[in-house]
């Protein structure tokens, strides 16, 4: 099954990120498969699971939450065209090439997510971040948002 996340930036640009592993962690830590260096993103923010014909997301105790179609979720199944908001960013879920076309203006209008301020709750003791499993490595490099042209900290929140 072909699954990808399509990032839609505030200027309307789209970047497709193929998900080629059964589990991919999104976060700002260097061991995340989809790395986003933004203060609005937790070190290990959420993970996306692709299992057979099912795609789902699970929040990993992030401070600002994970949102699917503007609803904060701890875990949710994903369908083609769903909006996945992580920190300041909004992704469109693409499964088997659907949706084929993504209207950036619609996503930016519909995908506005008001993220709450970082939680003042102390970290849960004994909660370790997910371990990197090299057996899941593929020949495809992980996706890293470290690009000098993109500074997500300066972009407006979606």
Secondary structure, 3 states (H helix, E strand, C coil): CCEEEEEECCCCCEEEEEECCCEEEEECCCCCCEECCCCCCCCCCEEEEEECCEEEEEECCCCCCEEECCEEECEEEECCCCEEEECCEEEEEEECCECCCCCHHHHHHHCCCCCCCCCCCCCCCCCCCCCCCHHHCCCCCCEECCECCECHHHCCCC
